[in-house]
Structures are given as C-alpha cells and as structure tokens.
Amino acid sequence: MGIGGDPFSRNETGVITTKLDEVIKWGRKNSLWPLPFGTACCAIEFMGVVGSKFDISRFGAELVRFSPRQCDLMLVAGTINYKLAPALKKIYDQICEPKYVISMGACACSGGFYDNYATVQGIDQIIPVDVFIPGCPPRPEAILDALLRLQERIDIERAPRKGVERRHEITDKLTDPS
C-alpha cells in the first residue's frame, strides 16, 4: 500500500507497483458505462448531466450505452408500472456482472405521488439497487454525487464474486459502524 491509503506505490525508477485486484477495482470504478432506463422527466435531467455543463465524463461514465450487453450501470429514471416491470427485470438480467443500479427520482425510488394499483412502489421490489437519488426530478449534482457514492462502493468491494453475495457483503460493510 502506498502513502495515505493509496493502493499504488512508486519506486525511485518511476515504476508503479500494486496488486492486481487494486488495478481491476480502479478500472471498474473509473469506467462505468451507463444504460439509461428513462421513462419520465428524470431522464431529461440525466441528459443534462451528460452535457458539457455538468460533464459526467470527468468521472468516467460518458459512454452511454443502450444495449444491456455493453453496460455495467443501469440508471432507472422515472415511473415504473407493473406492466413495464418484467421488461426492466429482463434488461437487468442481461447485464453482465458486475452490474450496478442507480434509482433516480421519487418515482423510481418509492413510486412518487403515484400511490395506485398500477405503479411499482420502488424498483427495489424488482431489482437490487445500489444507490437511491431522491428528488422530483433530482438535480444534476445529485446524480454526480450518486455516481461518486457508487465509485466508493466499487472501491471497497473484493475480487469478483457472485452478485448476491457481493451486494450483501458491501451493504454489511457500509452499515457496520466499526
């Protein structure tokens, strides 16, 4: 380990040494490829984040992909009803491991003000969610903050494992006060 918790060490000749797991985590953390699953106004806010004013590419997430086989981060933005839920689950299942999910806005997080029989009251009933972004619609700064929180989660995860075990392990580590 380097100075101050830095996983990379440099010797006198300029050669950087580290562990393979640290390089893999660094690459995953800084090259997220998002798939926007936008169904409402939150998707417009995501479009603003991709633009030059907020510039999500500073955090390595500028390669927006619309194919689940080419992404590792799903951004669910907007209202999800029960008729759309199987499509959301199918797309999530097609994403290769490791896969991450950000739930954007009040509608995706908790159903929003649509408290009726047709609206899913939070997408965490369908797919596991890594980061929730509150707001209606959430500000672009909140989306960038969620991306940074996700990068922190990726930074503390261990070597690749099965998805369910990995999520429980990280959640336990984040909620443990010690």
Secondary structure, DSSP 8 states (H G I E B T S, - for coil): --GGG-S-EE-TTS-EE--HHHHHHHHHHT---EEEEE-SHHHHHHHHHHSTTT-GGGGT-----SSGGG-SEEEEES--BTTTHHHHHHHHHHS-SS-EEEEEHHHHHH-TT--STTB-S-GGGTS--SEEE-SSS--HHHHHHHHHHHHHHHHH--S---HHHHHHHHHHHHH---
